[in-house]
Amino acid sequence: MNELDLEKLKYPIGKFIAPSTYSSEYISNKIEEIASFPERLKQETIHLSDEQLDTPYRPGGWTIRQVIHHCAESHMNCFIRIKWALTENNPVIKAYDEVLWAALPDDLQMPIHPTLLLLEGLHFRLAFILKNLSELDLEKSFIHPENNSEIKIKQMTGTYAWHGNHHLAHITTLKKYKNWK
């Protein structure tokens, strides 16, 4: 497999590109993508066998099972970071090692149904809080310690809408390649 093919497997919808401006329409659309993610993920995965769930989406990549659990873990961190940004003045958040988390027994072996349920509740809460933020709230931020960057809630909204779509595309691309229904 050449580097171009591997890059397409890693980023089937491309890398996240932040908009030049965060319009209210952009934010609303991204909140809807966040709100609909759990159901879209469920529709693509609930019927898959354990063998299918344990298939990596690319050479050297995570399995579908790991991707599903990763989405819950990442999006829980997103939710907590938004709450910190709303309640503290530009806090420094705690980073986590997603690769190490994905290698833990729950990500490797646990059934996906509990995680799909978790995502349903989590994304309801994420969408609810995001829909009720003012323009001033969307400007609130936190500091990510890995690169000392300031990240605003409006940026998180776009990033996490992309993140869900990105991982969903990993799954749908693999299903299409394997001719799985």
C-alpha positions, 0 to 999 in steps of 0.5 A: 500500500502506498503512502497516498492510499494509507493517507486516504484510509487514515483521513477518508473525509480529509483532515479538519479544516477550521472555517475562517469565521464561525457563523451561527449557521456553521455552529448550528450545522455542527451541533446537528452533526454532533446530535445525530452522530450516535444514531448514525454510528449505531445504524452502521455498527449494531448488526456487525459480528464480533469478527467484523467489529474486530477488523482494523479499518486500515493496516496498523489501525484500530478495529471498529470496536476500538474506534467506537469505544474511542469515540465515547472516550474522546467525546467524554473528554470534549464534554468535560473540557467544555464544562471546564471552559464554561466554569473556569477562566481559561483552565489548563485541561488534562490530556490523555493518551488515546493510543494507550486507552485504546489498548485497554481491555474494555476497548479491545473486548467489550461489547459495543452496545453499552458504548452506543448507549453512552454516546446517545446520552452524551451527545444529547447532553453535548448538543443540549449545552451547545445549543444553549450557549451565547456567542460570548460562551462560544468564545470561552476557552481552555489551554491544551497542555500538549502544545500550550494552545488555546482552544475555544468552545466554537472550535471544539464544536467544529472539531468534534463534529468532524471527529465523529464523521471522521471515525464514522467514515473509517467504518463505512469505508471498511464496510464498503471495501469488505462488501459488508451490509 
